[in-house]
Amino acid sequence: MNQDTVVNLASQAITLALSVAGPLLLASLVIGLVISVFQAVTQIQEQTLSLIPKIVGIVLVIVVLGPWMVNKMVTYTQNLYGSIPSMVGS
């Protein structure tokens, strides 16, 4: 296994992590922003107000995009395990 292979594997892993975590983080960010604007407009300063909407939003994203996320991770893992013999052989 040479340096290029390691860099390629790390790059693929980071890309996969960002593509799987991205929708969850984006949903949390948007919901947090909307709740923050709502709190600023109404002057409600309750710290726990954004917790429940964020949890509900993340659960909805997982329900909708969960199969896609799992498919991406399984495909990456199968490709990684499948390429082990060629990486060890070189």
N, CA, C and O atoms as a printed pandas DataFrame, in Angstrom:
     atom_number atom_name residue_name chain_id  residue_number  x_coord  y_coord  z_coord
0              1         N          MET        A               1    0.867   -1.174    0.000
1              2        CA          MET        A               1    0.000    0.000    0.000
2              3         C          MET        A               1    0.909    1.232    0.000
3              4         O          MET        A               1    1.777    1.382    0.860
4              5         N          ASN        A               2    0.694    2.089   -0.963
5              6        CA          ASN        A               2    1.537    3.276   -1.052
6              7         C          ASN        A               2    0.794    4.508   -0.528
7              8         O          ASN        A               2   -0.359    4.433   -0.103
8              9         N          GLN        A               3    1.475    5.603   -0.574
9             10        CA          GLN        A               3    0.936    6.847   -0.018
10            11         C          GLN        A               3   -0.287    7.342   -0.787
11            12         O          GLN        A               3   -1.216    7.885   -0.188
12            13         N          ASP        A               4   -0.296    7.163   -2.083
13            14        CA          ASP        A               4   -1.441    7.603   -2.893
14            15         C          ASP        A               4   -2.715    6.847   -2.516
15            16         O          ASP        A               4   -3.799    7.430   -2.480
16            17         N          THR        A               5   -2.582    5.561   -2.238
17            18        CA          THR        A               5   -3.737    4.759   -1.851
18            19         C          THR        A               5   -4.314    5.236   -0.531
19            20         O          THR        A               5   -5.531    5.334   -0.377
20            21         N          VAL        A               6   -3.444    5.531    0.417
21            22        CA          VAL        A               6   -3.893    6.001    1.732
22            23         C          VAL        A               6   -4.592    7.355    1.603
23            24         O          VAL        A               6   -5.636    7.578    2.215
24            25         N          VAL        A               7   -4.026    8.240    0.823
25            26        CA          VAL        A               7   -4.637    9.554    0.626
26            27         C          VAL        A               7   -5.990    9.416   -0.069
27            28         O          VAL        A               7   -6.943   10.111    0.285
28            29         N          ASN        A               8   -6.078    8.528   -1.048
29            30        CA          ASN        A               8   -7.336    8.301   -1.754
30            31         C          ASN        A               8   -8.402    7.736   -0.814
31            32         O          ASN        A               8   -9.552    8.174   -0.843
32            33         N          LEU        A               9   -8.024    6.768    0.015
33            34        CA          LEU        A               9   -8.978    6.192    0.966
34            35         C          LEU        A               9   -9.448    7.237    1.981
35            36         O          LEU        A               9  -10.633    7.302    2.306
36            37         N          ALA        A              10   -8.528    8.041    2.471
37            38        CA          ALA        A              10   -8.908    9.087    3.421
38            39         C          ALA        A              10   -9.819   10.119    2.768
39            40         O          ALA        A              10  -10.770   10.594    3.387
40            41         N          SER        A              11   -9.530   10.460    1.530
41            42        CA          SER        A              11  -10.369   11.414    0.805
42            43         C          SER        A              11  -11.775   10.872    0.593
43            44         O          SER        A              11  -12.754   11.599    0.765
44            45         N          GLN        A              12  -11.882    9.595    0.220
45            46        CA          GLN        A              12  -13.194    8.983    0.051
46            47         C          GLN        A              12  -13.961    8.921    1.366
47            48         O          GLN        A              12  -15.169    9.154    1.395
48            49         N          ALA        A              13  -13.259    8.606    2.458
49            50        CA          ALA        A              13  -13.918    8.520    3.760
50            51         C          ALA        A              13  -14.436    9.883    4.213
51            52         O          ALA        A              13  -15.541    9.982    4.747
52            53         N          ILE        A              14  -13.649   10.921    4.003
53            54        CA          ILE        A              14  -14.081   12.271    4.391
54            55         C          ILE        A              14  -15.255   12.719    3.532
55            56         O          ILE        A              14  -16.202   13.321    4.039
56            57         N          THR        A              15  -15.199   12.433    2.244
57            58        CA          THR        A              15  -16.308   12.788    1.353
58            59         C          THR        A              15  -17.588   12.072    1.761
59            60         O          THR        A              15  -18.664   12.670    1.770
60            61         N          LEU        A              16  -17.469   10.792    2.100
61            62        CA          LEU        A              16  -18.633   10.036    2.548
62            63         C          LEU        A              16  -19.180   10.598    3.855
63            64         O          LEU        A              16  -20.393   10.750    4.001
64            65         N          ALA        A              17  -18.313   10.905    4.794
65            66        CA          ALA        A              17  -18.759   11.456    6.071
66            67         C          ALA        A              17  -19.488   12.782    5.882
67            68         O          ALA        A              17  -20.510   13.027    6.522
68            69         N          LEU        A              18  -18.969   13.633    5.010
69            70        CA          LEU        A              18  -19.622   14.921    4.760
70            71         C          LEU        A              18  -20.953   14.753    4.038
71            72         O          LEU        A              18  -21.915   15.463    4.329
72            73         N          SER        A              19  -21.008   13.823    3.105
73            74        CA          SER        A              19  -22.265   13.647    2.365
74            75         C          SER        A              19  -23.345   12.998    3.229
75            76         O          SER        A              19  -24.530   13.253    3.019
76            77         N          VAL        A              20  -22.961   12.174    4.187
77            78        CA          VAL        A              20  -23.941   11.543    5.065
78            79         C          VAL        A              20  -24.358   12.489    6.192
79            80         O          VAL        A              20  -25.537   12.551    6.542
80            81         N          ALA        A              21  -23.415   13.217    6.755
81            82        CA          ALA        A              21  -23.730   14.116    7.870
82            83         C          ALA        A              21  -24.274   15.457    7.397
83            84         O          ALA        A              21  -24.925   16.163    8.167
84            85         N          GLY        A              22  -24.019   15.816    6.155
85            86        CA          GLY        A              22  -24.432   17.119    5.638
86            87         C          GLY        A              22  -25.911   17.421    5.767
87            88         O          GLY        A              22  -26.267   18.482    6.279
88            89         N          PRO        A              23  -26.791   16.526    5.322
89            90        CA          PRO        A              23  -28.219   16.828    5.444
90            91         C          PRO        A              23  -28.682   16.998    6.891
91            92         O          PRO        A              23  -29.540   17.834    7.175
92            93         N          LEU        A              24  -28.119   16.213    7.796
93            94        CA          LEU        A              24  -28.483   16.336    9.208
94            95         C          LEU        A              24  -28.034   17.684    9.772
95            96         O          LEU        A              24  -28.784   18.366   10.471
96            97         N          LEU        A              25  -26.808   18.045    9.455
97            98        CA          LEU        A              25  -26.284   19.322    9.943
98            99         C          LEU        A              25  -27.011   20.507    9.313
99           100         O          LEU        A              25  -27.272   21.509    9.979
100          101         N          LEU        A              26  -27.333   20.388    8.030
101          102        CA          LEU        A              26  -28.046   21.464    7.354
102          103         C          LEU        A              26  -29.448   21.656    7.931
103          104         O          LEU        A              26  -29.887   22.786    8.141
104          105         N          ALA        A              27  -30.141   20.556    8.184
105          106        CA          ALA        A              27  -31.478   20.656    8.781
106          107         C          ALA        A              27  -31.404   21.289   10.167
107          108         O          ALA        A              27  -32.224   22.143   10.505
108          109         N          SER        A              28  -30.438   20.879   10.957
109          110        CA          SER        A              28  -30.273   21.448   12.290
110          111         C          SER        A              28  -29.932   22.935   12.219
111          112         O          SER        A              28  -30.426   23.728   13.020
112          113         N          LEU        A              29  -29.094   23.306   11.265
113          114        CA          LEU        A              29  -28.715   24.706   11.095
114          115         C          LEU        A              29  -29.908   25.575   10.703
115          116         O          LEU        A              29  -30.114   26.649   11.267
116          117         N          VAL        A              30  -30.687   25.106    9.738
117          118        CA          VAL        A              30  -31.838   25.880    9.263
118          119         C          VAL        A              30  -32.880   26.020   10.371
119          120         O          VAL        A              30  -33.415   27.107   10.591
120          121         N          ILE        A              31  -33.164   24.928   11.062
121          122        CA          ILE        A              31  -34.158   24.994   12.144
122          123         C          ILE        A              31  -33.669   25.905   13.257
123          124         O          ILE        A              31  -34.448   26.692   13.796
124          125         N          GLY        A              32  -32.398   25.812   13.610
125          126        CA          GLY        A              32  -31.843   26.687   14.639
126          127         C          GLY        A              32  -31.904   28.152   14.242
127          128         O          GLY        A              32  -32.187   29.017   15.071
128          129         N          LEU        A              33  -31.637   28.430   12.968
129          130        CA          LEU        A              33  -31.698   29.808   12.486
130          131         C          LEU        A              33  -33.122   30.355   12.542
131          132         O          LEU        A              33  -33.341   31.491   12.963
132          133         N          VAL        A              34  -34.090   29.540   12.115
133          134        CA          VAL        A              34  -35.495   29.971   12.147
134          135         C          VAL        A              34  -35.946   30.216   13.586
135          136         O          VAL        A              34  -36.622   31.206   13.866
136          137         N          ILE        A              35  -35.577   29.327   14.487
137          138        CA          ILE        A              35  -35.958   29.500   15.895
138          139         C          ILE        A              35  -35.268   30.728   16.485
139          140         O          ILE        A              35  -35.877   31.454   17.270
140          141         N          SER        A              36  -34.032   30.967   16.126
141          142        CA          SER        A              36  -33.320   32.149   16.638
142          143         C          SER        A              36  -33.964   33.442   16.156
143          144         O          SER        A              36  -34.100   34.393   16.926
144          145         N          VAL        A              37  -34.360   33.481   14.885
145          146        CA          VAL        A              37  -35.046   34.667   14.368
146          147         C          VAL        A              37  -36.382   34.855   15.087
147          148         O          VAL        A              37  -36.749   35.973   15.450
148          149         N          PHE        A              38  -37.100   33.757   15.288
149          150        CA          PHE        A              38  -38.372   33.814   16.015
150          151         C          PHE        A              38  -38.153   34.339   17.433
151          152         O          PHE        A              38  -38.930   35.166   17.909
152          153         N          GLN        A              39  -37.114   33.875   18.105
153          154        CA          GLN        A              39  -36.827   34.351   19.461
154          155         C          GLN        A              39  -36.438   35.821   19.469
155          156         O          GLN        A              39  -36.805   36.556   20.386
156          157         N          ALA        A              40  -35.705   36.250   18.462
157          158        CA          ALA        A              40  -35.305   37.652   18.405
158          159         C          ALA        A              40  -36.504   38.552   18.137
159          160         O          ALA        A              40  -36.593   39.647   18.693
160          161         N          VAL        A              41  -37.421   38.105   17.298
161          162        CA          VAL        A              41  -38.597   38.913   16.967
162          163         C          VAL        A              41  -39.547   39.001   18.158
163          164         O          VAL        A              41  -40.079   40.069   18.462
164          165         N          THR        A              42  -39.752   37.876   18.823
165          166        CA          THR        A              42  -40.717   37.857   19.926
166          167         C          THR        A              42  -40.090   38.146   21.276
167          168         O          THR        A              42  -40.808   38.270   22.268
168          169         N          GLN        A              43  -38.789   38.255   21.341
169          170        CA          GLN        A              43  -38.028   38.505   22.558
170          171         C          GLN        A              43  -38.239   37.419   23.608
171          172         O          GLN        A              43  -38.188   37.683   24.809
172          173         N          ILE        A              44  -38.474   36.206   23.144
173          174        CA          ILE        A              44  -38.531   35.053   24.043
174          175         C          ILE        A              44  -37.102   34.530   24.168
175          176         O          ILE        A              44  -36.494   34.143   23.170
176          177         N          GLN        A              45  -36.569   34.516   25.377
177          178        CA          GLN        A              45  -35.189   34.085   25.589
178          179         C          GLN        A              45  -35.133   32.740   26.304
179          180         O          GLN        A              45  -34.475   32.608   27.336
180          181         N          GLU        A              46  -35.810   31.764   25.767
181          182        CA          GLU        A              46  -35.818   30.423   26.339
182          183         C          GLU        A              46  -34.772   29.568   25.621
183          184         O          GLU        A              46  -34.845   29.393   24.404
184          185         N          GLN        A              47  -33.811   29.044   26.358
185          186        CA          GLN        A              47  -32.709   28.286   25.762
186          187         C          GLN        A              47  -33.164   26.944   25.202
187          188         O          GLN        A              47  -32.603   26.456   24.221
188          189         N          THR        A              48  -34.168   26.353   25.816
189          190        CA          THR        A              48  -34.587   25.012   25.404
190          191         C          THR        A              48  -35.616   25.021   24.278
191          192         O          THR        A              48  -36.056   23.956   23.846
192          193         N          LEU        A              49  -36.006   26.187   23.797
193          194        CA          LEU        A              49  -37.046   26.283   22.770
194          195         C          LEU        A              49  -36.632   25.624   21.457
195          196         O          LEU        A              49  -37.482   25.080   20.753
196          197         N          SER        A              50  -35.370   25.660   21.118
197          198        CA          SER        A              50  -34.938   25.118   19.826
198          199         C          SER        A              50  -34.631   23.625   19.886
199          200         O          SER        A              50  -34.412   23.007   18.844
200          201         N          LEU        A              51  -34.610   23.042   21.059
201          202        CA          LEU        A              51  -34.218   21.635   21.176
202          203         C          LEU        A              51  -35.214   20.690   20.513
203          204         O          LEU        A              51  -34.818   19.862   19.692
204          205         N          ILE        A              52  -36.478   20.796   20.845
205          206        CA          ILE        A              52  -37.484   19.875   20.312
206          207         C          ILE        A              52  -37.642   20.005   18.793
207          208         O          ILE        A              52  -37.676   18.979   18.113
208          209         N          PRO        A              53  -37.738   21.215   18.230
209          210        CA          PRO        A              53  -37.821   21.292   16.756
210          211         C          PRO        A              53  -36.596   20.711   16.051
211          212         O          PRO        A              53  -36.728   20.108   14.986
212          213         N          LYS        A              54  -35.411   20.883   16.629
213          214        CA          LYS        A              54  -34.212   20.313   16.019
214          215         C          LYS        A              54  -34.268   18.790   16.050
215          216         O          LYS        A              54  -33.939   18.135   15.061
216          217         N          ILE        A              55  -34.683   18.229   17.177
217          218        CA          ILE        A              55  -34.782   16.772   17.276
218          219         C          ILE        A              55  -35.797   16.236   16.265
219          220         O          ILE        A              55  -35.536   15.244   15.585
220          221         N          VAL        A              56  -36.943   16.890   16.169
221          222        CA          VAL        A              56  -37.973   16.457   15.224
222          223         C          VAL        A              56  -37.463   16.578   13.789
223          224         O          VAL        A              56  -37.684   15.682   12.974
224          225         N          GLY        A              57  -36.790   17.670   13.482
225          226        CA          GLY        A              57  -36.245   17.859   12.131
226          227         C          GLY        A              57  -35.203   16.815   11.780
227          228         O          GLY        A              57  -35.199   16.296   10.664
228          229         N          ILE        A              58  -34.323   16.500   12.712
229          230        CA          ILE        A              58  -33.288   15.502   12.447
230          231         C          ILE        A              58  -33.912   14.116   12.287
231          232         O          ILE        A              58  -33.487   13.339   11.433
232          233         N          VAL        A              59  -34.917   13.804   13.106
233          234        CA          VAL        A              59  -35.599   12.512   12.959
234          235         C          VAL        A              59  -36.278   12.424   11.594
235          236         O          VAL        A              59  -36.232   11.377   10.949
236          237         N          LEU        A              60  -36.907   13.509   11.149
237          238        CA          LEU        A              60  -37.543   13.502    9.829
238          239         C          LEU        A              60  -36.521   13.306    8.707
239          240         O          LEU        A              60  -36.778   12.577    7.750
240          241         N          VAL        A              61  -35.369   13.954    8.828
241          242        CA          VAL        A              61  -34.321   13.785    7.815
242          243         C          VAL        A              61  -33.821   12.348    7.806
243          244         O          VAL        A              61  -33.576   11.781    6.742
244          245         N          ILE        A              62  -33.668   11.756    8.991
245          246        CA          ILE        A              62  -33.219   10.365    9.057
246          247         C          ILE        A              62  -34.257    9.435    8.451
247          248         O          ILE        A              62  -33.908    8.486    7.750
248          249         N          VAL        A              63  -35.535    9.703    8.716
249          250        CA          VAL        A              63  -36.591    8.854    8.154
250          251         C          VAL        A              63  -36.605    8.972    6.630
251          252         O          VAL        A              63  -36.751    7.970    5.929
252          253         N          VAL        A              64  -36.456   10.183    6.122
253          254        CA          VAL        A              64  -36.529   10.387    4.675
254          255         C          VAL        A              64  -35.245    9.933    3.972
255          256         O          VAL        A              64  -35.309    9.234    2.961
256          257         N          LEU        A              65  -34.091   10.322    4.499
257          258        CA          LEU        A              65  -32.826   10.048    3.822
258          259         C          LEU        A              65  -32.040    8.891    4.425
259          260         O          LEU        A              65  -30.943    8.587    3.955
260          261         N          GLY        A              66  -32.575    8.241    5.451
261          262        CA          GLY        A              66  -31.870    7.153    6.114
262          263         C          GLY        A              66  -31.465    6.021    5.184
263          264         O          GLY        A              66  -30.311    5.595    5.216
264          265         N          PRO        A              67  -32.382    5.518    4.351
265          266        CA          PRO        A              67  -31.981    4.430    3.438
266          267         C          PRO        A              67  -30.856    4.833    2.478
267          268         O          PRO        A              67  -29.972    4.030    2.179
268          269         N          TRP        A              68  -30.895    6.057    2.008
269          270        CA          TRP        A              68  -29.828    6.543    1.123
270          271         C          TRP        A              68  -28.498    6.593    1.865
271          272         O          TRP        A              68  -27.463    6.197    1.328
272          273         N          MET        A              69  -28.532    7.086    3.110
273          274        CA          MET        A              69  -27.309    7.180    3.911
274          275         C          MET        A              69  -26.719    5.796    4.179
275          276         O          MET        A              69  -25.514    5.589    4.037
276          277         N          VAL        A              70  -27.568    4.862    4.561
277          278        CA          VAL        A              70  -27.100    3.505    4.837
278          279         C          VAL        A              70  -26.560    2.863    3.560
279          280         O          VAL        A              70  -25.546    2.166    3.591
280          281         N          ASN        A              71  -27.234    3.098    2.448
281          282        CA          ASN        A              71  -26.770    2.540    1.171
282          283         C          ASN        A              71  -25.389    3.076    0.812
283          284         O          ASN        A              71  -24.527    2.318    0.367
284          285         N          LYS        A              72  -25.174    4.368    1.002
285          286        CA          LYS        A              72  -23.859    4.962    0.711
286          287         C          LYS        A              72  -22.777    4.340    1.592
287          288         O          LYS        A              72  -21.694    4.013    1.107
288          289         N          MET        A              73  -23.065    4.176    2.881
289          290        CA          MET        A              73  -22.071    3.620    3.797
290          291         C          MET        A              73  -21.793    2.147    3.501
291          292         O          MET        A              73  -20.642    1.715    3.558
292          293         N          VAL        A              74  -22.826    1.378    3.187
293          294        CA          VAL        A              74  -22.642   -0.040    2.877
294          295         C          VAL        A              74  -21.851   -0.195    1.584
295          296         O          VAL        A              74  -20.961   -1.041    1.501
296          297         N          THR        A              75  -22.166    0.610    0.581
297          298        CA          THR        A              75  -21.434    0.544   -0.687
298          299         C          THR        A              75  -19.962    0.877   -0.484
299          300         O          THR        A              75  -19.091    0.199   -1.029
300          301         N          TYR        A              76  -19.681    1.913    0.295
301          302        CA          TYR        A              76  -18.286    2.283    0.567
302          303         C          TYR        A              76  -17.557    1.154    1.294
303          304         O          TYR        A              76  -16.422    0.818    0.956
304          305         N          THR        A              77  -18.222    0.569    2.299
305          306        CA          THR        A              77  -17.594   -0.497    3.069
306          307         C          THR        A              77  -17.361   -1.732    2.210
307          308         O          THR        A              77  -16.309   -2.364    2.315
308          309         N          GLN        A              78  -18.321   -2.086    1.365
309          310        CA          GLN        A              78  -18.130   -3.231    0.474
310          311         C          GLN        A              78  -16.988   -2.990   -0.509
311          312         O          GLN        A              78  -16.189   -3.889   -0.767
312          313         N          ASN        A              79  -16.912   -1.793   -1.050
313          314        CA          ASN        A              79  -15.808   -1.462   -1.967
314          315         C          ASN        A              79  -14.466   -1.495   -1.242
315          316         O          ASN        A              79  -13.465   -1.956   -1.790
316          317         N          LEU        A              80  -14.457   -1.000   -0.003
317          318        CA          LEU        A              80  -13.221   -0.985    0.777
318          319         C          LEU        A              80  -12.761   -2.407    1.087
319          320         O          LEU        A              80  -11.588   -2.735    0.904
320          321         N          TYR        A              81  -13.678   -3.247    1.555
321          322        CA          TYR        A              81  -13.312   -4.636    1.853
322          323         C          TYR        A              81  -12.948   -5.402    0.585
323          324         O          TYR        A              81  -12.067   -6.262    0.605
324          325         N          GLY        A              82  -13.616   -5.095   -0.496
325          326        CA          GLY        A              82  -13.307   -5.765   -1.758
326          327         C          GLY        A              82  -11.940   -5.393   -2.302
327          328         O          GLY        A              82  -11.325   -6.179   -3.023
328          329         N          SER        A              83  -11.458   -4.212   -1.967
329          330        CA          SER        A              83  -10.169   -3.767   -2.494
330          331         C          SER        A              83   -8.995   -4.121   -1.575
331          332         O          SER        A              83   -7.847   -3.814   -1.895
332          333         N          ILE        A              84   -9.269   -4.753   -0.456
333          334        CA          ILE        A              84   -8.181   -5.126    0.461
334          335         C          ILE        A              84   -7.165   -6.057   -0.197
335          336         O          ILE        A              84   -5.965   -5.821   -0.054
336          337         N          PRO        A              85   -7.588   -7.103   -0.911
337          338        CA          PRO        A              85   -6.565   -7.979   -1.530
338          339         C          PRO        A              85   -5.651   -7.252   -2.508
339          340         O          PRO        A              85   -4.455   -7.538   -2.564
340          341         N          SER        A              86   -6.194   -6.321   -3.275
341          342        CA          SER        A              86   -5.334   -5.603   -4.214
342          343         C          SER        A              86   -4.410   -4.616   -3.498
343          344         O          SER        A              86   -3.312   -4.334   -3.979
344          345         N          MET        A              87   -4.847   -4.096   -2.359
345          346        CA          MET        A              87   -3.977   -3.179   -1.611
346          347         C          MET        A              87   -2.858   -3.926   -0.895
347          348         O          MET        A              87   -1.731   -3.436   -0.818
348          349         N          VAL        A              88   -3.165   -5.096   -0.379
349          350        CA          VAL        A              88   -2.151   -5.884    0.335
350          351         C          VAL        A              88   -1.173   -6.509   -0.654
351          352         O          VAL        A              88    0.014   -6.652   -0.359
352          353         N          GLY        A              89   -1.675   -6.878   -1.821
353          354        CA          GLY        A              89   -0.819   -7.532   -2.811
354          355         C          GLY        A              89    0.244   -6.636   -3.412
355          356         O          GLY        A              89    1.258   -7.134   -3.902
356          357         N          SER        A              90    0.041   -5.325   -3.389
357          358        CA          SER        A              90    1.010   -4.430   -4.027
358          359         C          SER        A              90    2.109   -3.987   -3.101
359          360         O          SER        A              90    2.993   -3.232   -3.509
